[in-house]
């Protein structure tokens, strides 16, 4: 365990990495290996007019075992985390989509939303696996909304990583256990 926040009886795992890196597949592999009832928490909204998005959703759905439950939760993530049972593994895919869904929140409201999610992770009795995108490895976005998204997601991923039992980086066809290879950074100051 990298931090004293999660209890030894449950797992909090973060899988992060760039686009198309295998984050979701690795998270699914981890969830299947825990031997619990997997509840796939999809944070994306279905847009029937966006055929490319629908193909991506179908690809994800076809990869998952039929006995997994799927919940579509674009906003109320904290409530789902708190409702988890000890026999559950919540696989939440993804933090980036969830952050984008809430991008219009004022800074003070976002701070509360983020703190509510972090508090729910400290209280839940379910195993939780997050998929979180790494967006800050490229050019600084040219538009304010892009910079806001990148900064909010980056900070959220760092906060979750700080309390996770294990953090993986998926890239180049590999999943690296950052918790075993690296050293934790000092806590973020709010």
BAFI-3210 file (N, C-alpha, C; in Angstrom, 3 decimals, decimal comma, padded with zeros to 6 digits):
// residues 190
n [1|2|3|4|5|6|7|8|9|10|11|12|13|14|15|16|17|18|19|20|21|22|23|24|25|26|27|28|29|30|31|32|33|34|35|36|37|38|39|40|41|42|43|44|45|46|47|48|49|50|51|52|53|54|55|56|57|58|59|60|61|62|63|64|65|66|67|68|69|70|71|72|73|74|75|76|77|78|79|80|81|82|83|84|85|86|87|88|89|90|91|92|93|94|95|96|97|98|99|100|101|102|103|104|105|106|107|108|109|110|111|112|113|114|115|116|117|118|119|120|121|122|123|124|125|126|127|128|129|130|131|132|133|134|135|136|137|138|139|140|141|142|143|144|145|146|147|148|149|150|151|152|153|154|155|156|157|158|159|160|161|162|163|164|165|166|167|168|169|170|171|172|173|174|175|176|177|178|179|180|181|182|183|184|185|186|187|188|189|190]
n.u [000,843|000,586|-000,139|-001,667|-004,393|-006,432|-008,043|-006,657|-008,300|-009,503|-009,107|-007,738|-007,151|-005,345|-005,234|-003,407|-002,511|-001,605|-003,731|-005,284|-003,608|-004,046|-005,106|-007,774|-008,126|-006,160|-007,119|-009,522|-008,527|-007,300|-009,577|-011,070|-009,430|-009,737|-011,789|-014,340|-017,724|-017,994|-018,646|-019,081|-018,496|-019,507|-018,577|-019,086|-021,333|-023,991|-024,185|-026,203|-025,892|-023,211|-021,343|-018,740|-018,075|-020,022|-019,102|-016,718|-017,745|-019,137|-017,012|-015,713|-017,797|-018,079|-015,761|-016,012|-016,884|-020,020|-021,304|-020,751|-021,955|-023,240|-023,153|-024,295|-022,899|-022,624|-022,266|-022,821|-020,693|-019,530|-021,648|-022,135|-019,722|-019,782|-021,974|-021,040|-020,429|-018,727|-018,337|-018,080|-016,381|-015,684|-015,265|-014,187|-014,520|-014,229|-011,899|-011,245|-013,404|-015,447|-014,540|-014,656|-017,421|-018,148|-016,986|-017,980|-018,501|-018,090|-015,009|-015,007|-017,154|-016,282|-014,080|-015,348|-016,785|-014,666|-013,437|-015,530|-015,562|-013,000|-013,314|-015,326|-013,896|-012,212|-013,982|-015,432|-016,316|-015,935|-013,864|-012,056|-011,329|-009,811|-009,755|-007,710|-006,900|-003,817|-003,136|-001,400|001,037|001,721|001,497|000,715|-002,672|-004,386|-006,676|-008,752|-010,640|-009,543|-007,118|-008,113|-009,450|-007,259|-005,693|-007,477|-008,023|-005,425|-004,694|-006,681|-006,116|-003,613|-004,277|-005,864|-004,013|-002,276|-003,593|-004,076|-003,737|-002,258|-000,683|-000,762|000,931|000,009|001,479|002,997|002,420|002,782|002,128|003,100|003,983|003,815|003,818|005,518|007,874|008,434|008,673|006,520|005,227|005,394|002,426|-000,194|-000,767|-003,673]
n.v [-001,169|002,194|004,374|005,375|005,675|003,946|000,957|-002,203|-004,248|-003,742|-002,715|000,083|001,159|002,774|003,247|004,672|006,641|007,457|008,222|005,431|003,517|001,148|001,265|000,811|-001,907|-003,081|-002,344|-003,753|-006,369|-006,463|-006,102|-008,407|-010,292|-009,999|-011,456|-010,649|-009,286|-007,497|-004,185|-002,186|001,084|003,425|006,529|008,059|009,768|008,654|009,409|009,373|010,478|010,551|008,564|007,476|007,588|005,858|003,455|003,138|002,783|000,391|-001,330|-001,404|-002,548|-005,077|-006,314|-006,839|-009,209|-011,007|-011,252|-009,017|-006,073|-003,066|000,374|003,555|006,494|009,612|011,832|011,648|010,305|009,973|009,069|006,521|005,239|005,283|003,608|001,114|-002,360|-004,727|-006,996|-006,056|-004,872|-001,879|-000,676|002,093|003,975|006,684|008,820|011,128|011,553|011,916|014,233|016,015|016,070|017,674|020,096|022,667|023,514|025,942|027,041|026,787|025,057|022,819|022,148|021,227|019,055|017,415|016,927|015,564|013,198|012,147|011,805|009,857|007,713|007,153|006,172|004,043|000,542|-001,100|-002,554|-000,444|000,492|002,796|004,280|006,602|009,334|010,604|013,787|015,913|015,687|016,824|019,585|022,764|023,421|025,529|026,862|028,262|026,429|023,934|024,078|024,300|021,816|020,022|020,789|020,345|017,570|016,492|017,222|015,863|013,165|012,986|013,369|011,072|009,082|009,485|008,345|005,793|002,205|000,934|002,149|002,184|002,658|002,636|002,097|001,972|-000,739|-001,994|-002,428|-000,615|-000,892|001,710|002,206|000,328|000,884|003,594|006,595|008,142|011,442|014,535|015,451|017,215|020,659|022,308]
n.w [000,000|-000,882|000,561|003,619|003,449|001,944|003,101|004,130|003,383|000,994|-002,452|-004,124|-007,198|-009,753|-013,178|-015,601|-018,498|-021,952|-024,849|-026,436|-025,335|-024,019|-021,518|-020,600|-021,253|-019,602|-017,081|-017,116|-017,151|-014,636|-012,997|-013,599|-012,438|-009,701|-008,604|-007,871|-008,030|-010,893|-011,575|-014,141|-014,560|-016,582|-017,656|-019,838|-022,041|-024,104|-027,438|-029,984|-032,492|-033,002|-034,651|-034,628|-031,899|-030,905|-032,038|-030,625|-028,028|-028,427|-029,000|-026,507|-024,987|-026,181|-025,401|-022,729|-020,138|-020,152|-017,718|-016,243|-014,723|-016,062|-015,479|-016,343|-015,618|-015,749|-014,094|-011,156|-009,582|-007,010|-005,387|-006,448|-005,867|-003,056|-002,648|-003,223|-002,494|-000,282|-001,856|-004,384|-007,330|-008,569|-011,686|-013,074|-015,854|-017,659|-015,901|-017,325|-019,101|-017,243|-015,935|-018,113|-018,467|-016,373|-016,740|-016,967|-014,411|-011,884|-010,369|-007,516|-007,078|-008,517|-006,925|-004,617|-005,693|-006,513|-004,007|-002,751|-004,268|-003,644|-000,870|-000,885|-001,872|000,225|002,025|000,945|000,762|-001,305|-003,895|-006,087|-009,334|-011,324|-014,558|-015,959|-017,960|-019,303|-020,026|-020,204|-021,603|-023,956|-026,206|-024,786|-024,423|-026,769|-026,136|-023,554|-022,349|-022,933|-021,529|-018,928|-018,664|-018,931|-016,691|-014,516|-014,773|-014,601|-011,974|-010,508|-011,166|-009,989|-007,261|-006,788|-007,375|-005,235|-003,071|-003,838|-003,745|-005,692|-008,621|-012,074|-015,178|-018,441|-021,459|-024,687|-025,124|-022,702|-019,184|-016,562|-013,189|-011,327|-008,641|-007,553|-008,885|-008,611|-006,556|-004,217|-004,745|-002,866|-000,995|-002,712|-002,307|-001,439]
ca.u [000,000|001,421|-000,627|-002,471|-005,818|-007,294|-007,866|-006,015|-009,315|-009,991|-008,114|-007,963|-006,151|-005,428|-004,544|-003,325|-001,689|-002,087|-004,806|-005,094|-002,446|-004,422|-005,527|-009,035|-007,912|-005,418|-008,043|-010,450|-007,770|-007,165|-010,902|-011,430|-008,582|-010,029|-012,756|-015,527|-018,728|-017,497|-019,618|-018,401|-019,116|-019,193|-018,828|-019,425|-022,731|-024,264|-024,645|-026,613|-025,464|-021,755|-021,129|-017,410|-018,187|-020,808|-018,219|-015,804|-018,519|-019,404|-015,745|-015,550|-018,832|-017,798|-014,591|-016,347|-017,680|-021,463|-021,816|-020,466|-023,021|-022,816|-023,894|-023,916|-022,865|-021,846|-022,093|-022,890|-019,724|-019,332|-022,751|-021,926|-018,589|-020,239|-022,958|-020,370|-020,413|-017,443|-018,248|-018,023|-015,250|-016,165|-014,287|-014,680|-013,855|-012,918|-011,817|-011,232|-014,765|-016,193|-014,082|-015,219|-018,855|-018,318|-016,065|-018,635|-018,617|-017,199|-013,853|-015,374|-018,029|-015,415|-013,279|-016,231|-017,051|-013,442|-013,275|-016,552|-015,098|-011,881|-013,872|-016,039|-012,886|-011,679|-015,050|-016,071|-015,875|-015,753|-012,642|-012,293|-010,278|-010,042|-009,005|-007,525|-006,054|-002,731|-003,343|-000,442|002,333|001,897|001,463|-000,262|-003,829|-004,489|-007,931|-008,939|-011,348|-008,580|-006,179|-008,867|-009,637|-005,959|-005,284|-008,374|-007,809|-004,093|-004,736|-007,514|-005,355|-002,558|-004,905|-006,255|-002,764|-001,678|-004,262|-004,266|-002,843|-001,372|-000,850|-000,144|001,027|-000,082|002,053|003,883|002,119|003,112|001,582|004,164|003,517|004,538|003,924|006,698|009,057|008,665|008,502|005,412|005,515|004,763|001,014|-000,553|-001,361|-004,891]
ca.v [000,000|003,373|005,413|004,785|005,977|002,781|-000,120|-003,400|-005,184|-003,398|-002,171|001,272|001,048|003,768|002,908|005,910|006,577|008,246|007,681|004,159|002,857|-000,115|001,519|000,131|-003,355|-003,472|-002,213|-004,889|-007,560|-006,395|-006,310|-009,823|-011,080|-009,790|-012,453|-009,990|-008,852|-006,276|-003,193|-001,282|002,398|004,191|007,953|008,712|009,889|008,099|010,389|008,568|011,142|010,422|007,161|007,053|007,380|004,637|002,326|002,987|002,196|-001,004|-002,058|-001,624|-003,478|-006,419|-006,856|-007,159|-010,422|-010,768|-011,218|-007,730|-005,091|-001,758|001,553|004,798|007,497|010,740|012,921|011,305|009,247|009,774|008,259|005,133|004,719|005,041|002,527|-000,152|-003,360|-005,438|-008,009|-005,358|-004,162|-000,814|-000,297|003,401|004,318|007,150|010,104|012,225|011,801|012,470|015,616|016,784|016,248|018,673|021,191|023,970|023,887|026,994|026,489|026,416|023,886|021,705|021,763|020,423|017,802|016,619|016,495|014,541|011,940|011,649|011,340|008,598|006,665|006,827|005,550|002,891|-000,807|-001,810|-002,326|000,550|000,630|003,946|004,551|008,045|009,738|011,568|014,762|017,003|015,311|017,456|021,033|023,449|023,728|026,922|027,458|028,183|025,212|022,843|024,210|023,992|020,374|019,395|021,061|019,653|016,123|016,187|017,333|014,774|011,916|013,011|013,145|009,666|008,320|009,630|007,482|004,464|001,113|000,679|003,004|001,644|003,458|001,806|002,771|001,167|-002,160|-002,503|-001,784|-000,467|-000,639|002,885|002,126|-000,489|001,446|005,004|007,124|009,101|012,855|015,152|015,737|018,511|021,654|022,826]
ca.w [000,000|-000,996|001,446|004,685|003,271|001,716|004,061|003,580|002,932|-000,334|-003,366|-004,929|-008,256|-010,817|-014,418|-016,363|-019,695|-023,086|-025,680|-027,133|-024,736|-023,396|-020,133|-020,285|-021,289|-018,404|-015,951|-017,206|-016,741|-013,177|-012,397|-013,753|-011,554|-008,284|-008,146|-007,316|-009,002|-011,525|-012,020|-015,056|-014,433|-017,786|-017,415|-021,105|-022,459|-025,422|-028,433|-031,140|-033,725|-033,138|-035,003|-034,186|-030,452|-030,720|-032,353|-029,478|-026,927|-028,784|-028,845|-025,062|-024,528|-026,705|-024,710|-021,341|-019,894|-020,122|-016,350|-015,625|-014,739|-016,561|-015,050|-017,006|-014,546|-016,253|-013,122|-009,732|-009,330|-005,565|-004,854|-006,882|-005,095|-001,685|-002,640|-003,471|-001,426|-000,200|-002,913|-005,671|-007,915|-009,447|-012,705|-013,515|-017,104|-017,288|-015,193|-018,297|-019,567|-016,108|-015,774|-019,226|-018,210|-015,312|-017,027|-016,817|-013,001|-011,388|-009,651|-006,144|-007,157|-008,911|-005,760|-003,749|-006,413|-006,424|-002,620|-002,498|-004,855|-002,838|000,409|-001,124|-002,038|001,549|002,812|000,304|001,127|-002,575|-004,654|-007,136|-010,336|-012,184|-015,772|-016,032|-019,067|-019,133|-021,096|-020,154|-022,170|-025,256|-026,311|-023,935|-025,262|-027,209|-025,692|-022,092|-021,922|-023,016|-020,401|-017,709|-018,641|-018,660|-015,320|-013,577|-014,855|-014,070|-010,520|-009,998|-011,292|-008,964|-005,950|-006,676|-007,301|-003,901|-002,086|-004,418|-003,358|-006,824|-009,795|-013,274|-016,386|-019,639|-022,627|-025,501|-025,039|-021,367|-017,996|-015,568|-011,830|-010,850|-007,181|-007,255|-009,534|-008,303|-005,197|-004,219|-004,617|-001,690|-001,234|-003,298|-001,412|-002,067]
c.u [000,894|001,024|-001,526|-003,970|-006,676|-007,011|-007,267|-007,034|-009,879|-008,877|-008,616|-006,812|-006,417|-004,609|-004,579|-002,430|-002,288|-003,215|-004,365|-003,912|-002,759|-004,859|-006,760|-008,862|-007,172|-006,321|-009,037|-009,778|-007,629|-008,494|-011,301|-010,651|-008,880|-011,049|-013,989|-016,526|-018,255|-018,672|-018,838|-019,156|-018,629|-019,559|-019,215|-020,922|-022,877|-024,826|-024,927|-026,158|-023,968|-021,410|-019,769|-017,410|-018,956|-019,973|-017,238|-016,527|-018,788|-018,154|-015,498|-016,548|-018,533|-016,634|-014,945|-017,132|-019,167|-022,016|-021,454|-021,686|-022,457|-023,745|-023,390|-024,048|-022,020|-021,540|-021,896|-021,964|-019,547|-020,407|-022,577|-020,791|-019,027|-021,213|-022,322|-020,348|-019,048|-017,252|-018,108|-016,623|-015,850|-015,045|-014,819|-013,854|-014,642|-012,997|-011,850|-012,620|-015,606|-015,815|-014,660|-016,708|-019,120|-017,494|-016,686|-018,831|-017,631|-016,112|-014,219|-016,250|-017,204|-014,582|-014,101|-016,508|-015,857|-013,238|-014,301|-016,125|-013,975|-012,367|-014,602|-015,054|-012,289|-012,704|-015,598|-015,493|-015,649|-014,323|-012,983|-011,070|-010,671|-009,198|-008,928|-006,526|-004,948|-002,819|-002,250|000,909|002,618|001,915|000,428|-001,455|-003,952|-005,721|-008,107|-009,628|-010,408|-007,577|-006,866|-009,060|-008,337|-005,553|-006,163|-008,127|-006,458|-004,055|-005,546|-006,775|-004,261|-003,132|-005,279|-005,016|-002,136|-002,325|-004,464|-003,293|-001,793|-001,723|-000,076|-000,110|001,000|000,443|002,940|003,646|002,454|002,332|002,689|003,551|004,353|004,727|005,150|007,978|009,420|008,557|007,384|005,913|004,938|003,284|000,822|-001,097|-002,558|-004,737]
c.v [001,238|004,470|004,757|005,004|004,735|001,698|-001,329|-004,363|-004,848|-002,754|-000,884|001,306|002,140|003,266|004,156|005,718|007,409|007,540|006,398|003,352|001,491|000,043|000,706|-001,386|-003,831|-003,390|-003,364|-006,183|-007,599|-006,689|-007,782|-010,697|-010,939|-010,779|-011,864|-009,708|-007,521|-005,430|-002,176|000,040|003,249|005,649|008,703|008,735|009,317|009,208|009,626|009,182|010,974|008,946|006,645|006,766|006,091|003,396|002,073|002,328|000,717|-001,863|-002,374|-002,669|-004,909|-007,088|-007,359|-008,472|-010,085|-010,692|-009,924|-006,822|-003,776|-000,681|002,743|005,919|008,685|011,810|012,417|010,158|008,958|008,876|006,784|004,499|004,390|003,875|001,156|-001,050|-004,051|-006,478|-007,396|-004,899|-003,147|-000,445|000,976|003,868|005,448|008,481|011,284|012,571|012,417|013,932|016,498|017,052|017,377|019,929|022,570|024,384|025,008|026,351|026,015|025,166|022,658|021,225|020,879|019,066|016,864|016,086|015,429|013,185|011,337|011,122|010,009|007,446|006,237|006,069|004,259|001,567|-001,655|-001,617|-001,342|000,586|001,797|003,852|006,067|008,414|010,694|012,543|015,821|016,695|015,996|018,966|021,600|023,807|025,218|027,627|027,293|026,901|024,005|022,885|023,867|022,484|019,669|019,586|020,331|018,151|015,742|016,220|016,199|013,440|011,867|012,763|011,676|008,783|008,358|008,720|006,053|003,454|000,891|001,631|002,370|002,704|002,488|002,619|001,806|-000,328|-002,805|-001,755|-001,781|-000,171|000,503|002,860|001,335|000,146|002,846|005,324|008,137|010,527|013,386|015,445|017,118|019,426|022,229|024,248]
c.w [000,000|-000,026|002,477|004,503|003,025|002,747|003,357|002,989|001,554|-001,146|-004,003|-005,927|-009,290|-011,997|-015,289|-017,579|-020,805|-023,833|-026,366|-026,603|-024,144|-021,950|-019,762|-020,270|-020,047|-017,174|-015,939|-016,775|-015,223|-012,489|-012,458|-012,778|-010,073|-007,730|-007,494|-008,423|-009,582|-011,990|-012,837|-015,031|-015,609|-017,550|-018,682|-021,346|-023,857|-026,306|-029,715|-032,459|-033,995|-033,379|-034,552|-032,691|-030,168|-031,027|-031,211|-028,303|-027,194|-028,622|-027,373|-024,560|-024,968|-025,997|-023,302|-021,230|-019,735|-018,700|-015,609|-015,758|-015,264|-016,022|-015,838|-015,984|-015,019|-015,208|-011,686|-009,329|-007,842|-004,966|-005,222|-006,083|-003,670|-001,588|-002,864|-002,248|-001,382|-001,303|-004,306|-006,033|-008,879|-010,404|-013,358|-014,709|-017,767|-016,554|-016,158|-018,792|-018,461|-015,887|-016,877|-019,026|-017,219|-015,551|-016,837|-015,361|-012,679|-010,538|-008,245|-006,129|-007,550|-007,734|-004,817|-004,395|-006,302|-005,007|-002,236|-003,063|-004,024|-001,491|000,225|-001,280|-000,704|002,391|002,225|000,813|-000,126|-003,071|-005,764|-008,039|-011,235|-013,441|-015,865|-017,109|-018,615|-020,299|-021,171|-020,752|-023,489|-025,141|-025,339|-024,826|-025,553|-026,657|-024,191|-021,619|-021,948|-021,873|-019,089|-017,569|-018,256|-017,209|-014,303|-013,581|-014,272|-012,557|-009,903|-010,050|-010,233|-007,573|-005,756|-006,585|-005,924|-002,863|-002,591|-003,825|-004,438|-007,958|-010,942|-014,361|-017,558|-020,811|-023,392|-025,424|-023,704|-020,301|-016,951|-014,208|-011,255|-009,338|-006,760|-007,787|-009,051|-006,823|-005,225|-004,071|-003,318|-002,003|-001,864|-002,219|-002,132|-002,288]
res [x|x|x|x|x|x|x|x|x|x|x|x|x|x|x|x|x|x|x|x|x|x|x|x|x|x|x|x|x|x|x|x|x|x|x|x|x|x|x|x|x|x|x|x|x|x|x|x|x|x|x|x|x|x|x|x|x|x|x|x|x|x|x|x|x|x|x|x|x|x|x|x|x|x|x|x|x|x|x|x|x|x|x|x|x|x|x|x|x|x|x|x|x|x|x|x|x|x|x|x|x|x|x|x|x|x|x|x|x|x|x|x|x|x|x|x|x|x|x|x|x|x|x|x|x|x|x|x|x|x|x|x|x|x|x|x|x|x|x|x|x|x|x|x|x|x|x|x|x|x|x|x|x|x|x|x|x|x|x|x|x|x|x|x|x|x|x|x|x|x|x|x|x|x|x|x|x|x|x|x|x|x|x|x|x|x|x|x|x|x]
***
